[in-house]
Amino acid sequence: GVSVKTKYVVTPEAPKVEMADYGIKISWSKVTGATKYYVYRATSKNGSYSKLGSTTKNYFSDKKTDLGKTYYYKIKAYTDSKASSASSYTPAKCVLPAPVINKKVTANSTSFTISWNKLSRADGYYVYKLDGKKYTKLAEVKSGSSLEYTYKSKKLTKIVIAAYYKNSKGKKILSDYSNVCYANAIAKPTIELKALAYNKKIYINSNKKTNSYQIYYKVGKNGKWKLLATGNQYMPSNTVSQSHEVELNKNYYYKMRNVDIKAGNTVYGEFSEIKQLTFGYIPGVSVTLPKKTYTKGQLFQVTIKNNTKKKGLSH
């Protein structure tokens, strides 16, 4: 067989650049046969390119950047013994990356609260309401304070965030806008429980319609809350019917919250008041049966906690 030695290494394509909280991320397409890459940087396109570092990956983090400065990057690919020519350059003006609004939004019956990631080099943030292509500034949030904002609106509202830093002249330089957050206030549900012990079904009536909901339950006052059900459509006639394994004469507690699933984020409403059921007996109260057995169809009497007497028919 004839062995063919590689006489040259393919020159990488010009790198791509992306703003990050720490500075600039440089990435490029892999070169076949390359075992490592060298990254070079200059402060003008025809200036002197100095080596920033080497990597076996096809990306590199430049953490030594100044906001507002423009940098120029080139890449060389290396095999064990040979280097490619340098790629053509890619310029990158170092600015703040766009903030990211958290996908989980909390709401109550009058307002909603959004939060977003902290950018270490930001001096502050602006909150905007978006109507079509119109941006209305709602607030300025200084860096270091809690990075959240509460807005009162029962209507669906689009919110975006921009970060800024102050340059040497004190001018505020804005980042790109964040992802759009869709949110609105969500009414707190008032729930009513009905239970049928023999088929172990709970009927939960909520006074508000929403496009989703979550129901939690626990057994006993000190029990741990567990997710019983999640709905992802409008509740027909505001009633949810759920079945789960229950034991008679144990105290079960239930709560629910309405949830609105939007494009890219989810708005969680407040939990309802906690409601209690004691299966097989009277909802909301625990009962003590006298210690004697009854034949089917015989009348019996029980004592409720508040000392009122209840008569019943054994089944």
C-alpha positions as CSV (number, residue, x, y, z in Angstrom):
1,G,0.0,0.0,0.0
2,V,1.0,3.6,-0.5
3,S,1.0,5.8,2.5
4,V,-0.1,9.3,1.9
5,K,1.2,12.0,4.2
6,T,-0.8,15.2,4.8
7,K,1.1,18.0,3.3
8,Y,-1.1,20.8,4.7
9,V,-3.9,21.4,7.2
10,V,-7.2,22.8,5.9
11,T,-7.5,26.5,6.9
12,P,-10.5,27.0,9.3
13,E,-13.4,29.2,8.3
14,A,-13.7,32.6,10.0
15,P,-15.0,32.0,13.6
16,K,-18.4,33.0,14.9
17,V,-18.7,35.3,17.9
18,E,-21.3,35.5,20.6
19,M,-21.6,37.8,23.7
20,A,-21.6,36.1,27.1
21,D,-21.7,37.4,30.6
22,Y,-18.0,36.9,31.0
23,G,-17.0,38.4,27.7
24,I,-17.0,36.9,24.2
25,K,-17.4,33.2,23.1
26,I,-15.6,32.3,19.9
27,S,-16.6,29.2,18.0
28,W,-15.8,27.6,14.6
29,S,-16.4,24.6,12.4
30,K,-14.2,21.6,13.1
31,V,-11.3,20.8,10.7
32,T,-10.9,17.2,9.7
33,G,-7.7,15.8,11.2
34,A,-7.0,18.7,13.5
35,T,-6.0,17.8,17.1
36,K,-6.1,21.3,18.5
37,Y,-6.8,24.9,17.6
38,Y,-5.0,28.2,18.4
39,V,-7.1,31.4,18.9
40,Y,-5.5,34.8,18.0
41,R,-6.8,38.3,18.8
42,A,-6.0,41.8,17.7
43,T,-7.5,45.2,18.6
44,S,-7.6,46.3,14.9
45,K,-8.2,44.2,11.8
46,N,-4.7,44.8,10.4
47,G,-3.1,45.0,13.8
48,S,-0.8,42.5,15.5
49,Y,-2.6,39.3,16.4
50,S,-1.4,37.7,19.7
51,K,-2.2,34.2,20.8
52,L,-5.0,34.0,23.4
53,G,-4.7,30.3,24.0
54,S,-5.2,26.8,22.5
55,T,-8.0,24.2,22.8
56,T,-9.0,20.8,21.6
57,K,-12.6,21.9,21.4
58,N,-14.1,24.0,18.6
59,Y,-14.9,27.0,20.9
60,F,-13.0,29.3,23.3
61,S,-14.0,31.8,26.0
62,D,-12.3,35.2,25.9
63,K,-12.7,36.5,29.5
64,K,-10.3,39.4,29.1
65,T,-12.4,41.9,27.3
66,D,-13.5,45.5,27.9
67,L,-17.1,46.6,27.3
68,G,-17.3,48.9,24.3
69,K,-14.1,47.7,22.7
70,T,-13.9,45.9,19.3
71,Y,-11.8,42.8,19.0
72,Y,-10.7,40.8,15.9
73,Y,-10.3,37.0,16.1
74,K,-8.6,34.4,13.9
75,I,-8.1,30.7,14.2
76,K,-5.4,28.2,13.2
77,A,-5.9,24.4,13.1
78,Y,-3.0,22.1,14.1
79,T,-2.3,18.4,13.6
80,D,0.5,16.8,15.6
81,S,3.1,18.4,13.4
82,K,1.6,20.9,11.1
83,A,-0.4,24.2,11.3
84,S,-2.9,25.6,8.9
85,S,-2.8,29.2,7.7
86,A,-4.8,31.6,9.9
87,S,-8.5,31.9,9.1
88,S,-9.9,35.3,8.0
89,Y,-10.8,37.5,10.9
90,T,-14.2,38.1,12.6
91,P,-14.8,41.4,14.4
92,A,-16.7,41.5,17.7
93,K,-17.7,44.7,19.6
94,C,-17.9,43.6,23.2
95,V,-21.4,44.5,24.6
96,L,-23.7,43.0,27.2
97,P,-25.6,39.9,26.2
98,A,-29.4,40.1,26.4
99,P,-30.8,39.2,29.8
100,V,-32.9,36.0,30.1
101,I,-36.3,36.1,31.8
102,N,-37.0,33.1,33.9
103,K,-39.6,30.8,32.4
104,K,-41.5,30.5,35.7
105,V,-43.6,33.5,36.5
106,T,-45.6,34.0,39.7
107,A,-48.9,35.8,39.8
108,N,-51.7,36.8,42.2
109,S,-55.2,38.1,41.5
110,T,-54.0,41.7,40.7
111,S,-50.4,41.4,39.4
112,F,-47.6,39.1,38.2
113,T,-43.9,39.1,39.0
114,I,-41.0,38.3,36.6
115,S,-37.4,37.7,37.4
116,W,-34.3,37.4,35.2
117,N,-30.6,36.4,35.3
118,K,-28.0,38.7,36.7
119,L,-25.3,39.9,34.4
120,S,-22.0,40.5,36.3
121,R,-21.0,43.6,34.2
122,A,-24.4,45.3,34.0
123,D,-25.0,48.5,35.9
124,G,-28.8,48.2,35.7
125,Y,-31.8,47.0,33.7
126,Y,-34.8,48.5,32.0
127,V,-38.2,46.8,31.9
128,Y,-40.4,47.4,28.9
129,K,-43.9,46.6,27.9
130,L,-44.2,45.6,24.3
131,D,-47.3,46.5,22.2
132,G,-46.8,45.5,18.6
133,K,-43.5,47.2,17.8
134,K,-43.8,49.9,20.5
135,Y,-41.6,49.6,23.6
136,T,-42.9,51.4,26.7
137,K,-40.4,51.8,29.5
138,L,-42.0,50.6,32.8
139,A,-39.1,50.7,35.3
140,E,-35.4,50.8,35.9
141,V,-34.0,48.1,38.2
142,K,-30.5,48.8,39.5
143,S,-28.0,46.0,39.5
144,G,-27.5,44.6,43.0
145,S,-31.1,44.9,43.9
146,S,-33.5,42.0,43.6
147,L,-33.7,41.3,39.9
148,E,-37.5,41.1,39.6
149,Y,-40.4,43.3,38.7
150,T,-44.0,43.2,39.6
151,Y,-46.6,44.6,37.2
152,K,-50.3,45.0,37.8
153,S,-52.4,43.8,34.9
154,K,-55.2,41.3,34.4
155,K,-54.7,41.5,30.7
156,L,-52.1,39.5,28.9
157,T,-49.0,41.6,28.8
158,K,-45.7,41.2,26.9
159,I,-42.6,42.2,28.9
160,V,-39.0,42.4,27.8
161,I,-35.8,43.4,29.6
162,A,-32.6,45.2,28.4
163,A,-29.4,45.5,30.5
164,Y,-27.1,48.5,30.3
165,Y,-23.6,49.5,31.4
166,K,-22.2,53.0,31.7
167,N,-19.3,53.8,29.5
168,S,-16.4,56.1,30.4
169,K,-18.5,59.2,29.6
170,G,-21.3,58.0,31.8
171,K,-23.6,57.1,28.8
172,K,-25.8,54.0,29.3
173,I,-25.2,51.5,26.6
174,L,-28.0,49.0,26.2
175,S,-27.9,45.3,25.4
176,D,-30.3,43.6,23.0
177,Y,-33.8,42.9,24.4
178,S,-34.4,39.7,26.3
179,N,-36.8,36.9,25.3
180,V,-40.5,38.1,25.5
181,C,-42.4,37.1,28.6
182,Y,-46.2,36.7,28.3
183,A,-48.0,37.1,31.6
184,N,-51.1,38.3,33.4
185,A,-52.6,38.3,36.9
186,I,-54.4,35.1,37.8
187,A,-57.3,35.0,40.3
188,K,-56.8,32.8,43.4
189,P,-59.2,29.9,43.1
190,T,-61.8,29.3,45.8
191,I,-62.2,25.5,46.0
192,E,-65.1,23.4,47.2
193,L,-64.6,19.7,47.8
194,K,-67.1,16.8,47.5
195,A,-66.1,13.2,47.9
196,L,-67.7,9.8,47.4
197,A,-65.8,7.3,49.5
198,Y,-67.0,4.2,47.8
199,N,-65.5,5.1,44.4
200,K,-62.7,7.2,45.8
201,K,-63.5,10.3,43.7
202,I,-62.9,13.9,44.7
203,Y,-64.8,16.6,42.9
204,I,-63.1,19.9,43.1
205,N,-65.0,23.0,42.1
206,S,-63.0,26.2,41.3
207,N,-64.5,29.6,40.6
208,K,-62.0,30.5,37.9
209,K,-61.3,29.2,34.4
210,T,-57.7,28.9,33.3
211,N,-55.9,26.9,30.6
212,S,-54.2,24.6,33.2
213,Y,-54.2,23.8,36.9
214,Q,-52.4,21.8,39.6
215,I,-53.9,20.0,42.5
216,Y,-51.9,18.9,45.5
217,Y,-52.9,16.7,48.4
218,K,-51.4,15.4,51.7
219,V,-52.5,12.9,54.3
220,G,-52.6,14.3,57.8
221,K,-51.7,17.8,58.9
222,N,-48.0,17.1,59.0
223,G,-48.0,15.0,55.7
224,K,-45.9,16.0,52.7
225,W,-47.7,17.7,49.8
226,K,-47.9,15.6,46.6
227,L,-49.0,16.6,43.2
228,L,-52.2,14.8,42.5
229,A,-53.2,16.1,39.0
230,T,-52.2,18.6,36.4
231,G,-54.7,19.8,33.8
232,N,-53.8,21.3,30.5
233,Q,-57.1,22.5,29.2
234,Y,-60.0,24.7,30.3
235,M,-61.9,23.1,33.2
236,P,-65.3,22.1,31.9
237,S,-67.9,23.9,34.1
238,N,-65.0,24.7,36.6
239,T,-65.2,21.1,38.0
240,V,-62.4,18.7,38.2
241,S,-63.0,15.1,39.1
242,Q,-60.0,13.1,40.4
243,S,-59.6,9.6,41.7
244,H,-56.9,8.3,43.9
245,E,-56.4,5.6,46.6
246,V,-57.7,6.8,49.9
247,E,-58.3,5.2,53.3
248,L,-61.4,5.8,55.4
249,N,-61.3,7.9,58.5
250,K,-58.0,9.6,57.6
251,N,-57.8,13.3,57.1
252,Y,-56.9,14.4,53.6
253,Y,-56.0,18.0,52.7
254,Y,-56.2,19.5,49.2
255,K,-55.1,22.8,47.5
256,M,-55.0,23.9,43.9
257,R,-53.6,26.7,41.8
258,N,-54.5,27.9,38.4
259,V,-51.7,27.9,35.8
260,D,-51.5,29.7,32.5
261,I,-49.1,28.1,29.9
262,K,-47.9,30.8,27.5
263,A,-45.5,30.9,24.6
264,G,-42.1,30.1,26.2
265,N,-43.1,30.6,29.8
266,T,-45.6,29.5,32.5
267,V,-47.5,31.7,34.9
268,Y,-48.3,30.1,38.3
269,G,-51.2,31.6,40.3
270,E,-51.6,31.6,44.1
271,F,-52.7,28.4,45.9
272,S,-56.3,28.3,47.1
273,E,-57.1,28.0,50.8
274,I,-56.4,24.4,52.0
275,K,-59.6,22.3,52.3
276,Q,-59.9,19.1,54.4
277,L,-61.8,15.9,53.8
278,T,-62.3,12.9,56.0
279,F,-63.3,10.1,53.6
280,G,-66.4,8.1,54.4
281,Y,-67.8,10.6,57.0
282,I,-68.6,14.2,57.1
283,P,-66.3,16.5,55.1
284,G,-64.1,18.7,57.2
285,V,-64.7,17.0,60.6
286,S,-63.4,13.8,62.2
287,V,-65.8,11.5,63.9
288,T,-65.6,8.9,66.6
289,L,-67.9,5.9,66.3
290,P,-69.1,4.2,69.5
291,K,-67.2,0.9,70.0
292,K,-69.9,-1.5,69.0
293,T,-70.9,-3.2,65.8
294,Y,-74.0,-2.6,63.9
295,T,-76.0,-4.8,61.6
296,K,-76.9,-3.4,58.2
297,G,-79.7,-1.0,58.2
298,Q,-79.6,-0.3,62.0
299,L,-79.6,3.3,63.2
300,F,-76.5,4.6,65.0
301,Q,-75.3,7.8,66.6
302,V,-71.9,9.4,66.4
303,T,-70.3,12.3,68.4
304,I,-68.7,15.1,66.3
305,K,-65.7,17.1,67.8
306,N,-67.9,20.0,68.7
307,N,-70.1,17.7,70.8
308,T,-73.2,17.7,68.5
309,K,-74.9,14.4,68.0
310,K,-75.4,13.0,64.5
311,K,-77.7,10.1,63.7
312,G,-77.0,7.8,60.7
313,L,-77.9,4.6,59.1
314,S,-75.3,1.8,58.9
315,H,-74.7,0.4,55.4
